[in-house]
Amino acid sequence: MHAALFPDLIVNGQTVPHTAVAAETQNHDAPAGKPGIAWRKAANAVAIRTLLVQEAEARNLTPDRQELGPGRHETDDEAQIRTLLEVAVDVPRPDDDAIHAEWAKDPTRFRAPPLWEVSHILCACDPRDSEARKKAQQRAENSAKQILANPGSFASHAMRESDCGSKASGGALGQLGPGDTVPEFEAVLRDLKEGELTPKPVLTRHGWHIIRMNAVALGAVLPFETVKPKIADAMEKAAWVRQARQFVDRLVACADITGADL
């Protein structure tokens, strides 16, 4: 990416080095062949960080850098921004009435973890290997067509075609709960109804899966007192995010910025 192709980022008279924006681009997606999109996203992110650091300096904040992990500390900018937001964004803990009102909107949202009884057929591959991925996908699609035409053949197909050890039991994985499988597999389980089969194979880090939901046991609805702390935490976090965004929007509205489209 040639930085000279992109305009200088200037925030309240401070010119931000192109290298800072270029380094940020790795954190932003863009279509192939369109580096300008990633650059603009990065410029926006860097502009906001620069604004926040400028505001922290204007308030004469002197933060201590916190340890993020063994041998890893915040940068000076990260420490300044964290300290600024701690000072500028003050969110009170929601009161009992507000928490109860949130819970009462739909108490069935708050359940014990579900249990899924699942069978699958795995056509294994490394998804990063495009050739292997295509071959495994073709195998999986062929099996899926045959099984959809004859649902009773699932177990025999699993025993013959699956690359998972569960093939010995006709593909049965037994009962699974949240966290028992990789996230991309679990995401499919959350949408499958009892007796349903995935109409198309599903790709995970292990390969292509044909998944059948044999049975679903939804977790029991939890009483208010059990979920009250979790609801309060979620409400407080959402309120903090809203207020932080509003604080940034106010800084942007008062700032003189070129080279970003805030």
C-alpha positions in Angstrom: 0.0 0.0 0.0 1.5 3.3 -1.0 0.9 5.9 1.6 1.6 8.7 -0.9 -1.7 7.9 -2.6 -3.7 8.8 0.5 -4.2 12.3 2.0 -2.4 13.4 5.2 -4.4 12.9 8.4 -4.5 16.1 10.3 -6.3 16.3 13.6 -6.6 19.8 15.2 -3.4 20.9 13.4 -1.5 17.7 14.4 -0.3 15.7 11.3 -0.4 12.0 12.0 2.4 10.0 10.4 1.3 7.8 7.5 3.1 4.9 9.2 0.5 5.1 12.1 -2.4 4.8 9.7 -0.6 2.1 7.6 0.0 0.0 10.8 -3.7 0.3 11.7 -4.9 -1.0 8.3 -4.2 -4.6 9.3 -7.1 -4.4 11.7 -9.6 -3.5 9.0 -11.2 -5.6 6.3 -11.5 -4.5 2.7 -12.3 -6.1 -0.7 -9.4 -7.4 -2.6 -7.8 -4.8 -4.8 -9.4 -1.9 -2.8 -6.8 -0.8 -0.3 -8.3 2.6 -0.1 -11.3 1.2 1.9 -9.0 -0.3 4.6 -7.0 3.0 4.7 -10.1 5.1 5.2 -11.3 2.8 8.0 -7.8 3.0 9.6 -7.6 6.7 9.2 -11.0 7.1 11.0 -9.8 4.9 13.9 -6.5 6.7 14.2 -8.2 10.1 14.1 -10.4 9.1 17.0 -7.5 7.8 19.0 -5.6 11.0 18.3 -8.6 13.1 19.4 -8.9 11.2 22.7 -5.1 11.5 23.4 -5.3 15.3 22.7 -8.3 15.6 25.1 -6.4 13.6 27.8 -3.4 16.0 27.4 -5.6 19.0 27.5 -7.0 17.8 30.8 -3.5 17.2 32.1 -4.2 13.6 33.0 -1.2 11.6 34.1 -2.2 7.9 33.9 -0.2 4.9 35.1 0.3 2.2 32.5 -1.5 -0.9 33.6 -0.2 -4.4 33.0 -2.3 -6.3 30.4 -0.6 -9.6 30.9 2.8 -11.1 31.8 5.4 -8.7 30.5 2.8 -6.7 28.6 1.8 -3.2 29.5 -0.5 -0.5 28.0 1.1 2.0 25.6 1.2 5.6 26.8 -1.7 6.4 24.4 -3.8 3.4 25.6 -3.2 4.5 29.2 -4.2 8.1 28.5 -7.4 7.0 26.6 -8.4 4.6 29.3 -7.9 7.2 32.0 -9.8 9.9 30.0 -12.8 7.6 29.5 -12.8 6.7 33.2 -13.1 10.4 34.0 -15.4 11.4 31.2 -17.9 8.5 31.2 -19.7 8.0 34.4 -22.4 5.3 34.3 -24.4 4.6 37.5 -25.4 1.1 38.3 -29.0 0.5 37.2 -31.5 0.4 40.0 -33.6 -2.6 40.9 -36.7 -1.3 39.1 -34.8 -0.8 35.8 -33.3 -4.2 36.1 -36.6 -5.9 36.7 -38.2 -3.9 33.8 -35.5 -5.3 31.5 -36.0 -8.8 32.7 -39.8 -8.5 32.5 -39.7 -7.7 28.7 -39.1 -11.4 28.1 -38.1 -13.6 31.0 -37.7 -16.6 28.6 -34.5 -15.0 27.3 -32.8 -16.0 30.5 -32.5 -19.8 30.6 -30.1 -22.5 31.9 -27.9 -23.8 29.0 -29.6 -26.0 26.4 -28.7 -29.5 25.6 -28.5 -30.8 22.0 -28.5 -34.4 21.0 -26.6 -34.3 17.7 -25.3 -36.6 14.9 -23.0 -35.5 12.1 -20.9 -36.6 9.2 -17.5 -35.0 8.8 -15.7 -34.7 5.5 -12.4 -33.5 6.9 -10.0 -31.0 5.4 -7.8 -28.0 6.2 -10.1 -25.1 5.1 -6.9 -23.1 4.3 -6.1 -25.6 1.5 -8.4 -24.5 -1.3 -8.0 -27.7 -3.3 -8.6 -30.0 -0.3 -11.6 -27.8 0.8 -13.2 -28.1 -2.6 -12.8 -31.9 -2.7 -14.2 -32.3 0.8 -17.1 -30.0 0.0 -18.0 -32.1 -3.1 -18.0 -35.3 -1.0 -20.2 -33.6 1.6 -22.6 -32.2 -0.9 -23.0 -35.6 -2.6 -23.7 -37.3 0.8 -26.2 -34.5 1.8 -28.2 -35.0 -1.4 -28.5 -38.7 -0.8 -29.4 -38.3 2.8 -32.1 -35.6 2.0 -33.6 -38.0 -0.5 -33.5 -40.8 2.1 -33.3 -39.5 5.7 -33.2 -43.0 7.1 -29.8 -43.5 5.5 -28.0 -41.0 7.7 -26.4 -43.5 10.1 -25.2 -45.8 7.3 -23.7 -42.9 5.4 -21.9 -41.8 8.5 -20.5 -45.2 9.1 -19.3 -45.3 5.5 -18.3 -41.7 4.8 -17.5 -39.8 8.0 -13.9 -38.9 9.0 -14.9 -38.5 12.6 -14.6 -41.2 15.3 -18.3 -40.9 15.8 -18.8 -42.9 12.6 -18.7 -46.1 14.7 -22.0 -45.0 16.3 -23.6 -43.8 13.1 -22.4 -40.2 13.6 -23.9 -39.8 17.0 -22.1 -37.2 19.2 -24.4 -37.7 22.2 -25.5 -34.7 24.2 -23.7 -31.4 23.7 -24.0 -28.1 25.5 -22.6 -24.6 24.9 -18.8 -24.6 24.7 -18.6 -28.3 23.9 -17.8 -27.8 20.2 -16.1 -25.2 18.1 -18.0 -21.9 17.8 -18.9 -22.2 14.1 -20.5 -25.7 14.8 -22.3 -24.4 17.9 -23.8 -21.5 15.9 -25.5 -24.0 13.6 -26.9 -26.0 16.6 -28.5 -22.9 18.0 -30.6 -22.5 14.8 -31.5 -26.2 14.1 -34.9 -27.5 15.2 -35.4 -31.0 16.5 -35.4 -33.5 13.7 -33.8 -31.0 11.2 -30.8 -31.7 9.0 -28.6 -28.9 7.7 -29.7 -28.5 4.0 -26.1 -27.8 2.9 -22.8 -28.9 4.4 -21.4 -26.5 7.1 -17.7 -25.5 7.1 -15.7 -25.4 10.3 -12.0 -25.5 11.1 -12.2 -29.3 10.9 -13.9 -29.6 7.5 -17.4 -29.9 6.1 -20.2 -31.3 8.3 -23.7 -32.6 7.6 -25.5 -32.1 11.0 -28.7 -33.6 12.3 -30.4 -32.4 15.4 -31.9 -35.5 17.0 -33.3 -33.8 20.1 -33.3 -30.4 21.8 -33.8 -29.7 25.5 -34.1 -26.0 26.2 -32.8 -24.9 29.5 -35.3 -24.0 32.2 -36.2 -20.3 32.6 -34.1 -18.9 35.4 -35.7 -16.9 38.2 -35.2 -13.1 38.3 -32.9 -13.2 41.4 -30.5 -15.6 39.7 -30.1 -13.5 36.5 -30.3 -10.1 38.2 -26.5 -9.5 38.4 -26.0 -10.5 34.8 -28.7 -8.2 33.6 -27.3 -5.4 35.6 -23.8 -5.9 34.1 -25.2 -6.0 30.6 -27.2 -2.8 31.1 -24.3 -1.0 32.7 -22.0 -2.1 29.8 -24.5 -1.0 27.1 -25.0 2.4 28.9 -21.2 2.9 29.1 -20.8 2.1 25.3 -23.6 4.6 24.5 -22.1 7.4 26.6 -18.6 6.7 25.4 -19.8 7.0 21.8 -21.6 10.2 22.6 -18.5 11.6 24.2 -16.4 10.8 21.1 -19.1 12.3 18.8 -18.9 15.6 20.8 -15.1 15.7 20.4 -15.5 15.0 16.7 -18.1 17.7 16.3 -15.7 20.3 17.8 -12.6 19.1 16.0 -10.9 20.2 12.8 -10.0 17.0 10.9 -8.8 16.4 7.4 -7.9 13.0 5.8 -10.7 11.1 7.6 -14.4 10.9 6.9 -15.8 11.1 10.5 
